[in-house]
Amino acid sequence: MAYAQPHPRLSVVSQSSVDHLSPTTSSTRFSLPSNKPGPNRPNIYDRNLNKTRGTEVSAAAFAFLFSEVVQYTQKRVSGINDLERQLNTLGYRIGTRVLELMLWRAEGSSKAPKRDIKLISVLMMVHTQVWKAVFGKPADAIERSVENPDEYMIIDNDPPIERHISVPRDMSQLSCSSFTAGIVEAVLDGLAFPARVTAHNTPTAQFPNRTTILIKLEKSVLDREELLK
């Protein structure tokens, strides 16, 4: 579509500016960055994923990046619930990729890979393997609700993503671990154990950043568990 006037979302460069920037009319030489890796920089797509299994990411770099994500998201939401929802969505996107990578590595390293179909086995895998893959350590505990049989809780006494986050007093109910809850929800959905996962601050005197990831399973999961008994 042609516009009589310049479209407001387009940046217009005058003809004089174009002539000034043109390599044929300027003495400045222009060079485009090469996409070819240097002799000491192999292409990232050629790296073996199994060899990066134990690779660690700088905690300071991760803390800075996550802090910026929280601040960026906070400026674009209307309240705490909306902010936690957005963090959950971001975590869900990460969780789908974490699960894909973990399954790929498991199938590549085993001649007869097995898939867990029991709820407890899957929850223990999330508690241990997923936590190690994302945070470098397992969670501290996993519990089942006494009152509601469809609820399980994964407890992390010192969540790495909470260590360098300073929450204002007027937002004391905010749990940045909603990002982690999104990761867990994506993993469970991908393994056919659909659930609603939320994060809750449960501080103690010994662990002020203690967080509980609450997993509320869908009824279909419990029905399937009964059939497998």
N, C-alpha and C positions, 0 to 999 in steps of 0.2 A: 504494500500500500504506500502511495506517495503522499507526503504531507506538504501543504502549502507553506507552512512554517516549520522550523526545526522541531522535532519531537522533544518534549520536555525531558525525557529520560535519556536522550542521546547527548553526548558531548560534542560540540561542533568546533572544528578547528578551521580557522580562516585560511584562505588560499595563501596569504603571505606567510603564515606560520608553516604551512606545508612546504612552501618553497625554501623557507629557512632551514627546515629539518631534512630536506631532501639531500641524499648523499651526492647528487650530481651538482648541487649549487652550494654546498658547504665544504669547507676544507676538513671538517671532522669526519673521521672514518668510523663507520658503524660495523659492529661485529655481533653476530647472534651467538648466544651460548650454545656450546655443543652438547648434545645428549649422549655422546659416546663416553663411556667411563674411561678414566685415565688408566695408566698401567698399574697403579697401586690401588685402584678403586674398582673392584669388581661390581658388575651390575647386581642390584639388589634382587632382581628376579632370578638370578642364577644361584642364589644362596640356598643351601640345603636346609629345609625347615627343621629337620631332625637335629642338625648341628647347633641350632639356636635354642634348643630346648632349655638349657640352663642359663641363657643370657639374661642378665639383670639390667634394669633401667635405673638411672640415677634417681634416688628418692627425692632429691632437691628439684630436679627437672619435672618429675611427676607432680610434686606438690605445687610448684609454680603454675604448671599447665592447668591442673584441676582448680586451683584458686581462680585463675582467669576465667575458666568455664563457668564457675559459680557466679562470679561477678557479672559476667556477660549475660547470663541467664536471668539474674536477679533484676537487671534493668529492664527486662522485657516481659515481666509477669506482674500480676496484680496482688499477689499474696503468697503466704507460705505454702498453702496447698498447691497452688499453681506451680511454684518453684520446685517443690518436691516431685510433682508430676513430670515436669520437664527433665529433671535429673534422672528420674526413673526411665523415661523414654530414651535418653542418651545411653544409659547403662544397658538397656535392652539391646540396642544396636551393637554394643560391645560384646554382650553375652552370646549373641548368635555367632559371632566370629570366633570367640573363645571355644565354644562347643565344636564348631567345625574343625578348628585346628587340633583340638584334643582328640576327636574321633579319627582324624586323618593320621595322626601320629600313632594312635593305638592300633589302627588297622595295618599300618606300615611296619610296625615293630613286632607284630604277632602273626604267626601262620594261621591261627584259628581264633580270631578276635571274637569276644563274647559281648553281648549287649545285656545290661542289667534290666530286668523287667519287674523286679521287686522294689517297692517303694523305699524300704529302709536302705537297700543297697545304693539306690540313686541318691538319697539324701546324704549318705555317708560319702559318696563320691563328690557331691557338691561341697560338703563340709571340709573335705581333705584335698582332693585333686584340683577342684576349681579354685579354691582359695590359694593353694600353692601356685597355680598357674598365673593368677592375677596379682596376688599380694606377696608371694614368696613364703607363705607360712599357712598352716591349716587354721581353721577357726578354733575357738577355745572349747565350745560345747555345742551339743545338739540335744534338744529336749522335745518331748511331746506334751501338748496341753492336757491337763487332767480333766478340764471341763468340756473341751471341744475335741473330739477325736479326729477332726479334719484339720487341726492346726498343729504345726511344728515350728520350733524356734531354733535358729542358729545364732549363737552368741559369740561376739568378738569383743574381747575386753579392751583391746587397743587398736581400733581400725586405722590402718595407715592413712586413709584419705581424710581422717578427722584430726590428725596430729597437728597440722599447720593451718587449720581453719579456725578463725576467730569469729564466733557468732555473736552479733549484738544482743543486748539484753531483751530488746523488744521482739526479737526473733528466736527466743530461747527454745521454742518448740520445734525449730527447724532441725531436720536430720539430713545432713549431706550424704549419709549412707543410703539414701533413696537411690543413688547411683548404683550402689552394690545390689540393692533389692532388684533393680532392673536387670542386672546381669544374671542373678539367680532365677528370676522369672523367665528369662529367655532360654536358659539352659533347661529348665524343667519343661517348658513348652516344646523345645526341640526334642526332648526325650519322651514325649507323649505323656507327661504328667502335668497337665495344665493346672495353674494355681494363680492366686492373687498374692503378690509378695510386697510387703511394706517394711519400712525401717522405723525403729522407735528408739529413742534415747532412754537408756536404763542405767544411769550413772550410779556408782557406789563410791564410798570413801576411798577405796583402794584403786578403783578404775573409773576416773571421772568421765572418760570418753566411751564407756561401755555401751555397746549397741546391740539390739536384738533385731534380727531379721525374721519377721513373722511370715510364715508360709501357710496360706489357707487354701487347701486343695479343693478341687471341684469334686462333686459327688461321683462323677463317673470314675475317678481314680479309686475311690474307696470301694465302689462296687466291683471293680476289676480285681482289687486286692482280695475281696471275699471269694471271688471265683478261683483265685490262684491258691487258696489255702488247701 
